[in-house]
């Protein structure tokens, strides 16, 4: 089995140098309590019989999966999410990326086409909405038991962030990036980051959470504790569409298709969609589960002032205004009390708020 693993490592280094470089640093050991294989970010464990039945290409996939868990495990993206469900969400995201890189997935892995092109945060929200109380408790107990059986983190080698930074920088400079790589490491490409990643980051910053006692936190129910659970605050967003006639409808369609998928990663939101040119043309409200669509009603000149005046009066609890426009129009003289994100095909100077360029 060791020879087969070494052969897979060598092929991975040649065919996919990023994954191969990180996989070379993994600790590897057998664990016949597993059905297949797993990685906690430091250790690659596998069932000997399972791996023996795999081809070298499939073992490459397993090693690359573990390499990505290693690379991502030092990222502070889990926030208040449950460990085991977050691990599952990242696994779906990683495996989707590996398939895009023409790798051969083995049996019994977490792979579903519906999660293609999704962030781990989006996948987590979907998984959490689908799981029932019984399954939640069973999975949580299994995860806690697994943690007890593992070697304590103090006895493990910690992740070498300098090692990862060197590999990331080298791969970035040489341009040998795996497909879909930027979606997992957007912070490495802030100079060329795609607008979808930046929009997701912007909304995440504004998605606040609060504590409540009812219902209690599922994570501790099986231990007999009724601790407070996190309650997501309503994310109230105003999306304004400049319908003055100078906006590319194809670009609008692209924006809304991705905006819809991003919003699915949030549990509780209310979106006020307002279409306007030099005056308010249309105002509709959307809630989770509804398809967000626009009608492009208007065609006159561009004046941004009516939108902000309307929001101040009609939507006084608005937290964010996302304004889709080309940026050519009359701006308000005063900065609103809520945050504003201007979404434009090309960036121009604005008197307030942030600008997101739709490249």
Helices and strands as residue ranges (DSSP letters): H 2-15, H 17-23, E 27-30, E 37-39, E 43-46, H 48-52, H 56-72, H 83-100, G 113-115, H 120-130, H 133-149, G 153-155, H 161-174, H 181-184, G 186-189, H 195-206, E 209-212, G 218-223, E 229-232, E 235-242, H 249-263, E 269-276, E 280-287, H 305-314, E 320-324, E 339-344, E 354-357
